[in-house]
C-alpha cells in the first residue's frame, strides 16, 4: 500500500503540490491525468524522492518517510521500494 499525507512541493514562490493526500491499495492501478504543468511528474518524482518534497509523509508498506525529518538511509530505502 502507498499512502501520502500532506505532500507539498514548491519551486520558489510557486506551490506545485499543495497538501496532497492519496491512498493506493496493493494491486490497485491508478492513472494520474491532467493538463501539462499541473504537477503529475512532480508528484511521481516526490514519491521516490528524486525531488525532495517540502512537507508531507509518504508511506510504502511498512516504511514511513516524513519530509521534515527524512534521513539519507530512509530515502535510499524508499527508492528501493519504488524502483
PDB file with one MODEL, atoms N, CA, C and O in Angstrom:
MODEL        1
ATOM      1  N   UNK A   1       0.831  -1.178   0.000  1.00  0.00           N
ATOM      2  CA  UNK A   1       0.000   0.000   0.000  1.00  0.00           C
ATOM      3  C   UNK A   1       0.881   1.248   0.000  1.00  0.00           C
ATOM      4  O   UNK A   1       1.939   1.285   0.629  1.00  0.00           O
ATOM      5  N   UNK A   2       0.427   2.243  -0.704  1.00  0.00           N
ATOM      6  CA  UNK A   2       1.093   3.549  -0.727  1.00  0.00           C
ATOM      7  C   UNK A   2       0.139   4.559  -0.107  1.00  0.00           C
ATOM      8  O   UNK A   2      -1.032   4.634  -0.480  1.00  0.00           O
ATOM      9  N   UNK A   3       0.646   5.327   0.831  1.00  0.00           N
ATOM     10  CA  UNK A   3      -0.156   6.359   1.478  1.00  0.00           C
ATOM     11  C   UNK A   3       0.645   7.658   1.486  1.00  0.00           C
ATOM     12  O   UNK A   3       1.805   7.684   1.898  1.00  0.00           O
ATOM     13  N   UNK A   4       0.019   8.718   1.031  1.00  0.00           N
ATOM     14  CA  UNK A   4       0.648  10.043   1.006  1.00  0.00           C
ATOM     15  C   UNK A   4      -0.240  10.984   1.809  1.00  0.00           C
ATOM     16  O   UNK A   4      -1.456  11.009   1.618  1.00  0.00           O
ATOM     17  N   UNK A   5       0.355  11.744   2.692  1.00  0.00           N
ATOM     18  CA  UNK A   5      -0.386  12.703   3.510  1.00  0.00           C
ATOM     19  C   UNK A   5       0.309  14.058   3.486  1.00  0.00           C
ATOM     20  O   UNK A   5       1.490  14.174   3.812  1.00  0.00           O
ATOM     21  N   UNK A   6      -0.447  15.083   3.092  1.00  0.00           N
ATOM     22  CA  UNK A   6       0.033  16.457   3.167  1.00  0.00           C
ATOM     23  C   UNK A   6       1.228  16.783   2.298  1.00  0.00           C
ATOM     24  O   UNK A   6       2.020  17.661   2.640  1.00  0.00           O
ATOM     25  N   UNK A   7       1.375  16.085   1.168  1.00  0.00           N
ATOM     26  CA  UNK A   7       2.551  16.285   0.310  1.00  0.00           C
ATOM     27  C   UNK A   7       2.517  17.673  -0.323  1.00  0.00           C
ATOM     28  O   UNK A   7       1.559  18.044  -1.001  1.00  0.00           O
ATOM     29  N   UNK A   8       3.580  18.423  -0.085  1.00  0.00           N
ATOM     30  CA  UNK A   8       3.692  19.785  -0.597  1.00  0.00           C
ATOM     31  C   UNK A   8       5.050  19.958  -1.262  1.00  0.00           C
ATOM     32  O   UNK A   8       6.074  19.524  -0.734  1.00  0.00           O
ATOM     33  N   UNK A   9       5.042  20.598  -2.429  1.00  0.00           N
ATOM     34  CA  UNK A   9       6.288  20.904  -3.144  1.00  0.00           C
ATOM     35  C   UNK A   9       6.169  22.296  -3.738  1.00  0.00           C
ATOM     36  O   UNK A   9       5.190  22.628  -4.406  1.00  0.00           O
ATOM     37  N   UNK A  10       7.195  23.105  -3.475  1.00  0.00           N
ATOM     38  CA  UNK A  10       7.247  24.466  -4.004  1.00  0.00           C
ATOM     39  C   UNK A  10       8.510  24.635  -4.834  1.00  0.00           C
ATOM     40  O   UNK A  10       9.560  24.072  -4.523  1.00  0.00           O
ATOM     41  N   UNK A  11       8.387  25.412  -5.880  1.00  0.00           N
ATOM     42  CA  UNK A  11       9.537  25.857  -6.658  1.00  0.00           C
ATOM     43  C   UNK A  11       9.531  27.373  -6.561  1.00  0.00           C
ATOM     44  O   UNK A  11       8.758  28.043  -7.247  1.00  0.00           O
ATOM     45  N   UNK A  12      10.395  27.912  -5.708  1.00  0.00           N
ATOM     46  CA  UNK A  12      10.377  29.352  -5.464  1.00  0.00           C
ATOM     47  C   UNK A  12       9.071  29.741  -4.797  1.00  0.00           C
ATOM     48  O   UNK A  12       8.697  29.163  -3.777  1.00  0.00           O
ATOM     49  N   UNK A  13       8.380  30.711  -5.360  1.00  0.00           N
ATOM     50  CA  UNK A  13       7.110  31.162  -4.789  1.00  0.00           C
ATOM     51  C   UNK A  13       5.910  30.408  -5.357  1.00  0.00           C
ATOM     52  O   UNK A  13       4.771  30.689  -4.984  1.00  0.00           O
ATOM     53  N   UNK A  14       6.156  29.452  -6.257  1.00  0.00           N
ATOM     54  CA  UNK A  14       5.070  28.688  -6.877  1.00  0.00           C
ATOM     55  C   UNK A  14       4.876  27.362  -6.146  1.00  0.00           C
ATOM     56  O   UNK A  14       5.797  26.549  -6.065  1.00  0.00           O
ATOM     57  N   UNK A  15       3.676  27.152  -5.619  1.00  0.00           N
ATOM     58  CA  UNK A  15       3.338  25.881  -4.984  1.00  0.00           C
ATOM     59  C   UNK A  15       2.779  24.957  -6.050  1.00  0.00           C
ATOM     60  O   UNK A  15       1.728  25.232  -6.629  1.00  0.00           O
ATOM     61  N   UNK A  16       3.483  23.858  -6.310  1.00  0.00           N
ATOM     62  CA  UNK A  16       3.091  22.919  -7.362  1.00  0.00           C
ATOM     63  C   UNK A  16       2.187  21.826  -6.794  1.00  0.00           C
ATOM     64  O   UNK A  16       1.187  21.461  -7.411  1.00  0.00           O
ATOM     65  N   UNK A  17       2.537  21.309  -5.626  1.00  0.00           N
ATOM     66  CA  UNK A  17       1.712  20.321  -4.926  1.00  0.00           C
ATOM     67  C   UNK A  17       1.344  20.931  -3.580  1.00  0.00           C
ATOM     68  O   UNK A  17       2.221  21.376  -2.839  1.00  0.00           O
ATOM     69  N   UNK A  18       0.059  20.957  -3.259  1.00  0.00           N
ATOM     70  CA  UNK A  18      -0.405  21.665  -2.070  1.00  0.00           C
ATOM     71  C   UNK A  18      -1.214  20.734  -1.169  1.00  0.00           C
ATOM     72  O   UNK A  18      -2.437  20.650  -1.289  1.00  0.00           O
ATOM     73  N   UNK A  19      -0.528  20.042  -0.274  1.00  0.00           N
ATOM     74  CA  UNK A  19      -1.215  19.196   0.699  1.00  0.00           C
ATOM     75  C   UNK A  19      -1.906  17.984   0.098  1.00  0.00           C
ATOM     76  O   UNK A  19      -3.047  17.687   0.451  1.00  0.00           O
ATOM     77  N   UNK A  20      -1.234  17.281  -0.804  1.00  0.00           N
ATOM     78  CA  UNK A  20      -1.816  16.125  -1.489  1.00  0.00           C
ATOM     79  C   UNK A  20      -1.969  14.954  -0.518  1.00  0.00           C
ATOM     80  O   UNK A  20      -1.027  14.596   0.188  1.00  0.00           O
ATOM     81  N   UNK A  21      -3.165  14.363  -0.490  1.00  0.00           N
ATOM     82  CA  UNK A  21      -3.443  13.125   0.237  1.00  0.00           C
ATOM     83  C   UNK A  21      -3.850  12.078  -0.788  1.00  0.00           C
ATOM     84  O   UNK A  21      -4.670  12.351  -1.665  1.00  0.00           O
ATOM     85  N   UNK A  22      -3.275  10.873  -0.681  1.00  0.00           N
ATOM     86  CA  UNK A  22      -3.546   9.816  -1.661  1.00  0.00           C
ATOM     87  C   UNK A  22      -3.303   8.464  -1.018  1.00  0.00           C
ATOM     88  O   UNK A  22      -2.306   8.270  -0.322  1.00  0.00           O
ATOM     89  N   UNK A  23      -4.218   7.526  -1.251  1.00  0.00           N
ATOM     90  CA  UNK A  23      -4.049   6.140  -0.820  1.00  0.00           C
ATOM     91  C   UNK A  23      -4.195   5.238  -2.028  1.00  0.00           C
ATOM     92  O   UNK A  23      -5.154   5.357  -2.790  1.00  0.00           O
ATOM     93  N   UNK A  24      -3.237   4.330  -2.202  1.00  0.00           N
ATOM     94  CA  UNK A  24      -3.280   3.346  -3.277  1.00  0.00           C
ATOM     95  C   UNK A  24      -3.097   1.978  -2.632  1.00  0.00           C
ATOM     96  O   UNK A  24      -2.062   1.703  -2.026  1.00  0.00           O
ATOM     97  N   UNK A  25      -4.102   1.128  -2.766  1.00  0.00           N
ATOM     98  CA  UNK A  25      -4.055  -0.214  -2.179  1.00  0.00           C
ATOM     99  C   UNK A  25      -3.186  -1.135  -3.017  1.00  0.00           C
ATOM    100  O   UNK A  25      -2.980  -0.895  -4.207  1.00  0.00           O
ATOM    101  N   UNK A  26      -2.680  -2.185  -2.394  1.00  0.00           N
ATOM    102  CA  UNK A  26      -1.889  -3.190  -3.107  1.00  0.00           C
ATOM    103  C   UNK A  26      -2.724  -3.768  -4.249  1.00  0.00           C
ATOM    104  O   UNK A  26      -3.881  -4.142  -4.052  1.00  0.00           O
ATOM    105  N   UNK A  27      -2.135  -3.839  -5.435  1.00  0.00           N
ATOM    106  CA  UNK A  27      -2.814  -4.376  -6.607  1.00  0.00           C
ATOM    107  C   UNK A  27      -3.684  -3.379  -7.348  1.00  0.00           C
ATOM    108  O   UNK A  27      -4.154  -3.670  -8.449  1.00  0.00           O
ATOM    109  N   UNK A  28      -3.906  -2.219  -6.773  1.00  0.00           N
ATOM    110  CA  UNK A  28      -4.730  -1.196  -7.409  1.00  0.00           C
ATOM    111  C   UNK A  28      -3.918  -0.475  -8.478  1.00  0.00           C
ATOM    112  O   UNK A  28      -2.731  -0.204  -8.293  1.00  0.00           O
ATOM    113  N   UNK A  29      -4.563  -0.170  -9.588  1.00  0.00           N
ATOM    114  CA  UNK A  29      -3.922   0.598 -10.656  1.00  0.00           C
ATOM    115  C   UNK A  29      -4.512   2.001 -10.661  1.00  0.00           C
ATOM    116  O   UNK A  29      -5.723   2.187 -10.540  1.00  0.00           O
ATOM    117  N   UNK A  30      -3.639   2.967 -10.803  1.00  0.00           N
ATOM    118  CA  UNK A  30      -4.055   4.366 -10.742  1.00  0.00           C
ATOM    119  C   UNK A  30      -3.479   5.108 -11.931  1.00  0.00           C
ATOM    120  O   UNK A  30      -2.322   4.899 -12.296  1.00  0.00           O
ATOM    121  N   UNK A  31      -4.279   5.974 -12.538  1.00  0.00           N
ATOM    122  CA  UNK A  31      -3.808   6.851 -13.611  1.00  0.00           C
ATOM    123  C   UNK A  31      -3.812   8.285 -13.088  1.00  0.00           C
ATOM    124  O   UNK A  31      -4.779   8.734 -12.473  1.00  0.00           O
ATOM    125  N   UNK A  32      -2.735   8.980 -13.338  1.00  0.00           N
ATOM    126  CA  UNK A  32      -2.640  10.390 -12.967  1.00  0.00           C
ATOM    127  C   UNK A  32      -2.755  11.176 -14.261  1.00  0.00           C
ATOM    128  O   UNK A  32      -1.857  11.143 -15.103  1.00  0.00           O
ATOM    129  N   UNK A  33      -3.863  11.880 -14.411  1.00  0.00           N
ATOM    130  CA  UNK A  33      -4.111  12.601 -15.655  1.00  0.00           C
ATOM    131  C   UNK A  33      -4.352  14.082 -15.363  1.00  0.00           C
ATOM    132  O   UNK A  33      -4.757  14.460 -14.264  1.00  0.00           O
ATOM    133  N   UNK A  34      -4.096  14.897 -16.365  1.00  0.00           N
ATOM    134  CA  UNK A  34      -4.331  16.325 -16.237  1.00  0.00           C
ATOM    135  C   UNK A  34      -3.529  17.079 -17.272  1.00  0.00           C
ATOM    136  O   UNK A  34      -2.651  16.514 -17.924  1.00  0.00           O
ATOM    137  N   UNK A  35      -3.832  18.356 -17.422  1.00  0.00           N
ATOM    138  CA  UNK A  35      -3.123  19.175 -18.402  1.00  0.00           C
ATOM    139  C   UNK A  35      -1.642  19.324 -18.066  1.00  0.00           C
ATOM    140  O   UNK A  35      -1.216  19.071 -16.939  1.00  0.00           O
ATOM    141  N   UNK A  36      -0.885  19.730 -19.043  1.00  0.00           N
ATOM    142  CA  UNK A  36       0.539  19.994 -18.872  1.00  0.00           C
ATOM    143  C   UNK A  36       0.743  21.043 -17.780  1.00  0.00           C
ATOM    144  O   UNK A  36       0.026  22.041 -17.716  1.00  0.00           O
ATOM    145  N   UNK A  37       1.728  20.800 -16.929  1.00  0.00           N
ATOM    146  CA  UNK A  37       2.072  21.783 -15.909  1.00  0.00           C
ATOM    147  C   UNK A  37       1.264  21.706 -14.631  1.00  0.00           C
ATOM    148  O   UNK A  37       1.301  22.637 -13.826  1.00  0.00           O
ATOM    149  N   UNK A  38       0.527  20.609 -14.419  1.00  0.00           N
ATOM    150  CA  UNK A  38      -0.311  20.522 -13.220  1.00  0.00           C
ATOM    151  C   UNK A  38       0.302  19.694 -12.094  1.00  0.00           C
ATOM    152  O   UNK A  38      -0.353  19.465 -11.077  1.00  0.00           O
ATOM    153  N   UNK A  39       1.548  19.241 -12.256  1.00  0.00           N
ATOM    154  CA  UNK A  39       2.237  18.577 -11.161  1.00  0.00           C
ATOM    155  C   UNK A  39       2.250  17.061 -11.196  1.00  0.00           C
ATOM    156  O   UNK A  39       2.643  16.431 -10.214  1.00  0.00           O
ATOM    157  N   UNK A  40       1.833  16.459 -12.299  1.00  0.00           N
ATOM    158  CA  UNK A  40       1.810  14.987 -12.383  1.00  0.00           C
ATOM    159  C   UNK A  40       3.206  14.399 -12.220  1.00  0.00           C
ATOM    160  O   UNK A  40       3.415  13.517 -11.388  1.00  0.00           O
ATOM    161  N   UNK A  41       4.144  14.872 -12.994  1.00  0.00           N
ATOM    162  CA  UNK A  41       5.521  14.362 -12.912  1.00  0.00           C
ATOM    163  C   UNK A  41       6.162  14.732 -11.583  1.00  0.00           C
ATOM    164  O   UNK A  41       6.929  13.946 -11.026  1.00  0.00           O
ATOM    165  N   UNK A  42       5.862  15.898 -11.077  1.00  0.00           N
ATOM    166  CA  UNK A  42       6.408  16.313  -9.784  1.00  0.00           C
ATOM    167  C   UNK A  42       5.913  15.392  -8.678  1.00  0.00           C
ATOM    168  O   UNK A  42       6.680  15.045  -7.780  1.00  0.00           O
ATOM    169  N   UNK A  43       4.654  14.992  -8.725  1.00  0.00           N
ATOM    170  CA  UNK A  43       4.119  14.050  -7.744  1.00  0.00           C
ATOM    171  C   UNK A  43       4.906  12.745  -7.775  1.00  0.00           C
ATOM    172  O   UNK A  43       5.297  12.229  -6.728  1.00  0.00           O
ATOM    173  N   UNK A  44       5.138  12.214  -8.963  1.00  0.00           N
ATOM    174  CA  UNK A  44       5.883  10.958  -9.085  1.00  0.00           C
ATOM    175  C   UNK A  44       7.336  11.125  -8.649  1.00  0.00           C
ATOM    176  O   UNK A  44       7.899  10.233  -8.014  1.00  0.00           O
ATOM    177  N   UNK A  45       7.939  12.252  -8.984  1.00  0.00           N
ATOM    178  CA  UNK A  45       9.330  12.500  -8.585  1.00  0.00           C
ATOM    179  C   UNK A  45       9.447  12.663  -7.063  1.00  0.00           C
ATOM    180  O   UNK A  45      10.440  12.244  -6.468  1.00  0.00           O
ATOM    181  N   UNK A  46       8.443  13.266  -6.442  1.00  0.00           N
ATOM    182  CA  UNK A  46       8.451  13.395  -4.982  1.00  0.00           C
ATOM    183  C   UNK A  46       8.192  12.046  -4.313  1.00  0.00           C
ATOM    184  O   UNK A  46       8.722  11.773  -3.236  1.00  0.00           O
ATOM    185  N   UNK A  47       7.389  11.214  -4.942  1.00  0.00           N
ATOM    186  CA  UNK A  47       7.081   9.901  -4.374  1.00  0.00           C
ATOM    187  C   UNK A  47       8.344   9.067  -4.185  1.00  0.00           C
ATOM    188  O   UNK A  47       8.450   8.323  -3.210  1.00  0.00           O
ATOM    189  N   UNK A  48       9.303   9.183  -5.108  1.00  0.00           N
ATOM    190  CA  UNK A  48      10.546   8.414  -4.957  1.00  0.00           C
ATOM    191  C   UNK A  48      11.744   9.301  -4.581  1.00  0.00           C
ATOM    192  O   UNK A  48      12.895   8.875  -4.681  1.00  0.00           O
ATOM    193  N   UNK A  49      11.461  10.525  -4.153  1.00  0.00           N
ATOM    194  CA  UNK A  49      12.471  11.470  -3.659  1.00  0.00           C
ATOM    195  C   UNK A  49      13.521  11.837  -4.696  1.00  0.00           C
ATOM    196  O   UNK A  49      14.659  12.140  -4.338  1.00  0.00           O
ATOM    197  N   UNK A  50      13.162  11.816  -5.971  1.00  0.00           N
ATOM    198  CA  UNK A  50      14.033  12.432  -6.973  1.00  0.00           C
ATOM    199  C   UNK A  50      13.948  13.948  -6.833  1.00  0.00           C
ATOM    200  O   UNK A  50      14.927  14.655  -7.070  1.00  0.00           O
ATOM    201  N   UNK A  51      12.774  14.444  -6.446  1.00  0.00           N
ATOM    202  CA  UNK A  51      12.586  15.819  -5.975  1.00  0.00           C
ATOM    203  C   UNK A  51      12.170  15.704  -4.518  1.00  0.00           C
ATOM    204  O   UNK A  51      11.212  14.998  -4.201  1.00  0.00           O
ATOM    205  N   UNK A  52      12.873  16.383  -3.636  1.00  0.00           N
ATOM    206  CA  UNK A  52      12.522  16.295  -2.216  1.00  0.00           C
ATOM    207  C   UNK A  52      11.302  17.167  -1.935  1.00  0.00           C
ATOM    208  O   UNK A  52      11.320  18.361  -2.234  1.00  0.00           O
ATOM    209  N   UNK A  53      10.243  16.590  -1.366  1.00  0.00           N
ATOM    210  CA  UNK A  53       9.071  17.399  -1.020  1.00  0.00           C
ATOM    211  C   UNK A  53       9.404  18.381   0.104  1.00  0.00           C
ATOM    212  O   UNK A  53      10.305  18.140   0.907  1.00  0.00           O
ATOM    213  N   UNK A  54       8.670  19.478   0.146  1.00  0.00           N
ATOM    214  CA  UNK A  54       8.864  20.462   1.210  1.00  0.00           C
ATOM    215  C   UNK A  54       8.161  20.042   2.495  1.00  0.00           C
ATOM    216  O   UNK A  54       8.585  20.420   3.587  1.00  0.00           O
ATOM    217  N   UNK A  55       7.096  19.266   2.371  1.00  0.00           N
ATOM    218  CA  UNK A  55       6.347  18.795   3.539  1.00  0.00           C
ATOM    219  C   UNK A  55       5.580  17.544   3.146  1.00  0.00           C
ATOM    220  O   UNK A  55       5.366  17.266   1.966  1.00  0.00           O
ATOM    221  N   UNK A  56       5.174  16.801   4.162  1.00  0.00           N
ATOM    222  CA  UNK A  56       4.338  15.635   3.929  1.00  0.00           C
ATOM    223  C   UNK A  56       4.994  14.340   4.362  1.00  0.00           C
ATOM    224  O   UNK A  56       6.184  14.288   4.674  1.00  0.00           O
ATOM    225  N   UNK A  57       4.176  13.295   4.370  1.00  0.00           N
ATOM    226  CA  UNK A  57       4.606  11.966   4.784  1.00  0.00           C
ATOM    227  C   UNK A  57       4.248  10.980   3.685  1.00  0.00           C
ATOM    228  O   UNK A  57       3.130  10.988   3.168  1.00  0.00           O
ATOM    229  N   UNK A  58       5.206  10.132   3.333  1.00  0.00           N
ATOM    230  CA  UNK A  58       4.996   9.075   2.342  1.00  0.00           C
ATOM    231  C   UNK A  58       5.201   7.745   3.047  1.00  0.00           C
ATOM    232  O   UNK A  58       6.218   7.526   3.704  1.00  0.00           O
ATOM    233  N   UNK A  59       4.217   6.858   2.900  1.00  0.00           N
ATOM    234  CA  UNK A  59       4.334   5.523   3.478  1.00  0.00           C
ATOM    235  C   UNK A  59       4.155   4.490   2.384  1.00  0.00           C
ATOM    236  O   UNK A  59       3.157   4.507   1.663  1.00  0.00           O
ATOM    237  N   UNK A  60       5.115   3.597   2.259  1.00  0.00           N
ATOM    238  CA  UNK A  60       5.035   2.484   1.315  1.00  0.00           C
ATOM    239  C   UNK A  60       5.245   1.218   2.133  1.00  0.00           C
ATOM    240  O   UNK A  60       6.337   0.974   2.645  1.00  0.00           O
ATOM    241  N   UNK A  61       4.196   0.420   2.252  1.00  0.00           N
ATOM    242  CA  UNK A  61       4.271  -0.764   3.105  1.00  0.00           C
ATOM    243  C   UNK A  61       4.556  -0.354   4.534  1.00  0.00           C
ATOM    244  O   UNK A  61       3.819   0.446   5.110  1.00  0.00           O
ATOM    245  N   UNK A  62       5.619  -0.894   5.114  1.00  0.00           N
ATOM    246  CA  UNK A  62       5.989  -0.588   6.498  1.00  0.00           C
ATOM    247  C   UNK A  62       6.950   0.591   6.623  1.00  0.00           C
ATOM    248  O   UNK A  62       7.294   0.991   7.735  1.00  0.00           O
ATOM    249  N   UNK A  63       7.382   1.146   5.504  1.00  0.00           N
ATOM    250  CA  UNK A  63       8.354   2.241   5.508  1.00  0.00           C
ATOM    251  C   UNK A  63       7.633   3.586   5.488  1.00  0.00           C
ATOM    252  O   UNK A  63       6.798   3.834   4.619  1.00  0.00           O
ATOM    253  N   UNK A  64       7.955   4.442   6.436  1.00  0.00           N
ATOM    254  CA  UNK A  64       7.370   5.779   6.509  1.00  0.00           C
ATOM    255  C   UNK A  64       8.493   6.806   6.454  1.00  0.00           C
ATOM    256  O   UNK A  64       9.471   6.712   7.195  1.00  0.00           O
ATOM    257  N   UNK A  65       8.340   7.797   5.562  1.00  0.00           N
ATOM    258  CA  UNK A  65       9.335   8.861   5.424  1.00  0.00           C
ATOM    259  C   UNK A  65       8.617  10.201   5.544  1.00  0.00           C
ATOM    260  O   UNK A  65       7.703  10.501   4.775  1.00  0.00           O
ATOM    261  N   UNK A  66       9.040  10.995   6.512  1.00  0.00           N
ATOM    262  CA  UNK A  66       8.496  12.334   6.730  1.00  0.00           C
ATOM    263  C   UNK A  66       9.471  13.334   6.111  1.00  0.00           C
ATOM    264  O   UNK A  66      10.660  13.317   6.428  1.00  0.00           O
ATOM    265  N   UNK A  67       8.981  14.196   5.240  1.00  0.00           N
ATOM    266  CA  UNK A  67       9.851  15.156   4.548  1.00  0.00           C
ATOM    267  C   UNK A  67      10.611  16.046   5.532  1.00  0.00           C
ATOM    268  O   UNK A  67      11.725  16.481   5.239  1.00  0.00           O
ATOM    269  N   UNK A  68      10.024  16.315   6.684  1.00  0.00           N
ATOM    270  CA  UNK A  68      10.660  17.204   7.660  1.00  0.00           C
ATOM    271  C   UNK A  68      11.877  16.566   8.322  1.00  0.00           C
ATOM    272  O   UNK A  68      12.773  17.273   8.782  1.00  0.00           O
ATOM    273  N   UNK A  69      11.914  15.229   8.372  1.00  0.00           N
ATOM    274  CA  UNK A  69      12.981  14.559   9.116  1.00  0.00           C
ATOM    275  C   UNK A  69      13.676  13.457   8.319  1.00  0.00           C
ATOM    276  O   UNK A  69      14.421  12.664   8.896  1.00  0.00           O
ATOM    277  N   UNK A  70      13.451  13.391   7.014  1.00  0.00           N
ATOM    278  CA  UNK A  70      13.980  12.290   6.191  1.00  0.00           C
ATOM    279  C   UNK A  70      15.499  12.229   6.240  1.00  0.00           C
ATOM    280  O   UNK A  70      16.188  13.230   6.042  1.00  0.00           O
ATOM    281  N   UNK A  71      15.997  11.043   6.506  1.00  0.00           N
ATOM    282  CA  UNK A  71      17.434  10.790   6.540  1.00  0.00           C
ATOM    283  C   UNK A  71      17.845  10.060   5.262  1.00  0.00           C
ATOM    284  O   UNK A  71      17.021   9.376   4.654  1.00  0.00           O
ATOM    285  N   UNK A  72      19.102  10.194   4.847  1.00  0.00           N
ATOM    286  CA  UNK A  72      19.553   9.544   3.611  1.00  0.00           C
ATOM    287  C   UNK A  72      19.239   8.046   3.548  1.00  0.00           C
ATOM    288  O   UNK A  72      18.876   7.542   2.485  1.00  0.00           O
ATOM    289  N   UNK A  73      19.371   7.333   4.660  1.00  0.00           N
ATOM    290  CA  UNK A  73      19.085   5.892   4.661  1.00  0.00           C
ATOM    291  C   UNK A  73      17.605   5.623   4.387  1.00  0.00           C
ATOM    292  O   UNK A  73      17.267   4.649   3.714  1.00  0.00           O
ATOM    293  N   UNK A  74      16.720   6.482   4.906  1.00  0.00           N
ATOM    294  CA  UNK A  74      15.287   6.323   4.649  1.00  0.00           C
ATOM    295  C   UNK A  74      14.970   6.590   3.182  1.00  0.00           C
ATOM    296  O   UNK A  74      14.165   5.885   2.574  1.00  0.00           O
ATOM    297  N   UNK A  75      15.603   7.606   2.626  1.00  0.00           N
ATOM    298  CA  UNK A  75      15.374   7.937   1.220  1.00  0.00           C
ATOM    299  C   UNK A  75      15.852   6.802   0.328  1.00  0.00           C
ATOM    300  O   UNK A  75      15.174   6.449  -0.637  1.00  0.00           O
ATOM    301  N   UNK A  76      16.997   6.230   0.632  1.00  0.00           N
ATOM    302  CA  UNK A  76      17.507   5.096  -0.131  1.00  0.00           C
ATOM    303  C   UNK A  76      16.547   3.910  -0.050  1.00  0.00           C
ATOM    304  O   UNK A  76      16.272   3.266  -1.062  1.00  0.00           O
ATOM    305  N   UNK A  77      16.041   3.620   1.136  1.00  0.00           N
ATOM    306  CA  UNK A  77      15.087   2.519   1.306  1.00  0.00           C
ATOM    307  C   UNK A  77      13.810   2.783   0.516  1.00  0.00           C
ATOM    308  O   UNK A  77      13.252   1.865  -0.085  1.00  0.00           O
ATOM    309  N   UNK A  78      13.346   4.029   0.513  1.00  0.00           N
ATOM    310  CA  UNK A  78      12.148   4.390  -0.246  1.00  0.00           C
ATOM    311  C   UNK A  78      12.382   4.192  -1.734  1.00  0.00           C
ATOM    312  O   UNK A  78      11.522   3.660  -2.436  1.00  0.00           O
ATOM    313  N   UNK A  79      13.532   4.614  -2.215  1.00  0.00           N
ATOM    314  CA  UNK A  79      13.847   4.449  -3.638  1.00  0.00           C
ATOM    315  C   UNK A  79      13.913   2.977  -4.024  1.00  0.00           C
ATOM    316  O   UNK A  79      13.534   2.605  -5.135  1.00  0.00           O
ATOM    317  N   UNK A  80      14.389   2.148  -3.119  1.00  0.00           N
ATOM    318  CA  UNK A  80      14.423   0.705  -3.403  1.00  0.00           C
ATOM    319  C   UNK A  80      13.011   0.139  -3.527  1.00  0.00           C
ATOM    320  O   UNK A  80      12.783  -0.808  -4.280  1.00  0.00           O
ATOM    321  N   UNK A  81      12.071   0.714  -2.793  1.00  0.00           N
ATOM    322  CA  UNK A  81      10.669   0.268  -2.871  1.00  0.00           C
ATOM    323  C   UNK A  81      10.002   0.715  -4.166  1.00  0.00           C
ATOM    324  O   UNK A  81       9.064   0.067  -4.630  1.00  0.00           O
ATOM    325  N   UNK A  82      10.471   1.810  -4.753  1.00  0.00           N
ATOM    326  CA  UNK A  82       9.805   2.368  -5.935  1.00  0.00           C
ATOM    327  C   UNK A  82      10.531   2.062  -7.231  1.00  0.00           C
ATOM    328  O   UNK A  82      10.063   2.451  -8.301  1.00  0.00           O
ATOM    329  N   UNK A  83      11.661   1.375  -7.164  1.00  0.00           N
ATOM    330  CA  UNK A  83      12.438   1.087  -8.375  1.00  0.00           C
ATOM    331  C   UNK A  83      11.731   0.091  -9.270  1.00  0.00           C
ATOM    332  O   UNK A  83      12.247  -0.261 -10.331  1.00  0.00           O
TER     333      UNK A  83
ENDMDL
END
